[in-house]
Amino acid sequence: MTATRRLTFPALLAAFVIGLTGISTATRAFASEIKYIVNDVPVTSYDIARRAAFLKLQRRSGSASEAMIEQALQVSEINRRRIKITDQQVNDAYARFAAGNKLSVAQVDQVMAQSGVTKAHFKDYIRAQMGWSQVLGAKLRSEARISEQDAAQRMLQQGGNKPTATEYLLQQIIFVVPAAERSAQLGKRKREAESMRARFNGCNTTREFAKGLLDVTVRDLGKVLAPELPPDWADKIKATKPGQATPVRETDRGVEFIGICSAREVSDDRVAQMVFQNEIAGEEKPSKLSEEYLAELRKNARIVQR
């Protein structure tokens, strides 16, 4: 399992349908022990058993131990880069997976339980895949950097026209929820954020709206070009009109949304570099990069077998 896979997994649909009608394998409780430690990330016998059940459900061959070692390498790199995938992001992806396979979330829960995979293991897999996608994206962008001369050469090849990109002026509104109070306060804070978002009509009045609210942070993010937008916000920002705000999202900080103060098309040398850089990154093969990156991580990893 070396390449990042889309979370719709259409190839699993048949197996899931069978699972709803015929899988009877029960998850058996047994003592779990650490089998490997990969850069301080433990891999247990329980993890390996769950991955073996997952491979069987996917009708794929391969070593469950190796698959879990690879995931541990991914998680180690995700942690090193301080990439955070929230529970809400994972739950949303889980729900999209169910919808993409024409199943309810409850039906997916049932199949995961019956097959011995478990919902928790599948969600851990989703979290690792989402984080790994961000790792690969960052590496692609860093390796695709081009000089101003390269950008100029590309412009000449395209008739001398500079590419354009949307420049956004953004404002971030965070309803802070301390980790210790998350379960008790998250729902309330989300309602407060939804209420403020509904009244948002531009960035000039945001701080006035926030005055009467506790633990609300308003950050002016300044001008950001479309190719620079954070991956977890990019689609939402692009789908939002100037003077409006993105949907509310749960994050590790609490609950937040982003206001679009303004948006305009710009064209200059910096934009040209960035657009061409992203074009080059898009021409790369993520699966090949994933394989090479994992091989590099394994070579330098501390893998201890118990």
Summary of the structure (lengths in Angstrom):
residues: 306
radius of gyration: 22.5
end to end distance: 22.8
largest distance: 67.1
contacts: 882
relative contact order: 0.15
helix: 56%
strand: 17%
